[in-house]
Amino acid sequence: MPEAGRYKLDLQLFGGDKTEKPTGKRRSDARKKGQVAKSAELSGSIVLFSALISLITFGSYMRERLMTLYTDVFQNRLLMEVTSDNVINMFNEFGLQILMLLAPLLIITLIAALVVNYAEVGFLYTTAGITPKFSKLNPISGFKNIFSMKAFVEFLKSVFKLLIVAYLVYSALWGEIDNIATLTHVDAESAFRYAAKMTMNLGIKIASFLLVLAVFDYIYQKFQHEKSLKMSKQEIKDEYKNQEGDPLIKGKIKAAQRKMAMMRMMQEVPNADVIITNPTHFAVALKYDGKTMEAPQIIAKGQDYVALRIRELAKEHGVMTMENKPLARALFQRAEIGDVVPQDLFQAVAEVLAYVYKLKGKRN
């Protein structure tokens, strides 16, 4: 029970804490600005992992290409005549060979980078992130960014990565210290194979650790992104007003539209052939022209005060009024202004119109 004389207030009504989930428009606007949940650690670790896998898979292919390129220099290029054409052709051939050597690595890492980025944020093209902003040159804002919570978290993450990677390298080298000491007794190819194998094993361990860390970093980035998008109740109200318009203004517009529609409807009453009444609650104005209409049409209708106004206009302009409670109620409830009379009411309306024409001396 609250203490006597005290009342609870929702501070969000005064623009307080942002505790509401973001709206679809808020998410869409943030995405257009390039503000999405994205972890640089995840894409980096995936690219590193894919590069190591490509080296393991296509290592023999790349080694053969490298040896071919290396031996070509000693077998065919040492005695080559140095001319501009020969040098250009040599560099063109070497460039093509190097490109073919690196093609598996480049293609696999490119595909991995595209896949992981698409999985994170989907297809996104925006220039908002690269548009220059002079506010970024503000030294006070820069100082605040350096000592912000986000910068502190990134610093701790970098230190943690450095310590773990250093430990993995140290443990790998320490575990192989005896084998490393024996490399002086083996040939160059065996030493190269051993170093390559140890490097790949160490790279797989580091990449695995970075991948696990990247998953947690992505979860954290998604949490931070959702937190940054949260809105206060006042912001949601303001957004609704901007999208749908101020309710007060919309109400005034609708009232003006109703008033104009009422005026147009009242202008049609003098053109009616008959006004069918309830007699006081409903009034329906009917018009029929056999040359242009297939059935009688409702040109005005109203209830209570509007019905009274229709009857007054009919009296002023000499339009006949007839009392028929069931028919007036049925026409009012089942048809709108501009509609023709419902088919099952044709007979009743025809009898009324025939009587009106008879009294006016007209012939159907």
Buried (B, 14 or more C-beta within 10 A) or exposed (E): EEEEEEEEEEEBEEEEEBEBEBBEEBBEBBBEEBBBBBBEBBBBBBBBBBBBBBBEEBEEEBEEBEEEBEEBEEEEEEEEEEEEEEEEEBEEBBEEBEEEBBBBBEEBBEEBBEEBBEEBEEEEEEEEEEEEEEEEEEEEEEEEEEEEEEEEEEEEBEEEBEEBBEEBEEEBEEEBEEEBEEBEEEEEEEBEEBEEEBEBEBBBBBBBBBBEBBBEBBEBBBEBBEEEBBBBBBBBBEBBBEEEEEEEEEEEEEEEEEEEEBEEBBEBBBEBBBBBBBBEBBBBBBBBEEEEEEBBBBBBBBBEEBBBBBBEBBEEEEBBBBEBEEBBBBBBEEBEBEEBBBEEBEEBBBEBBEEBBEEEEEEE
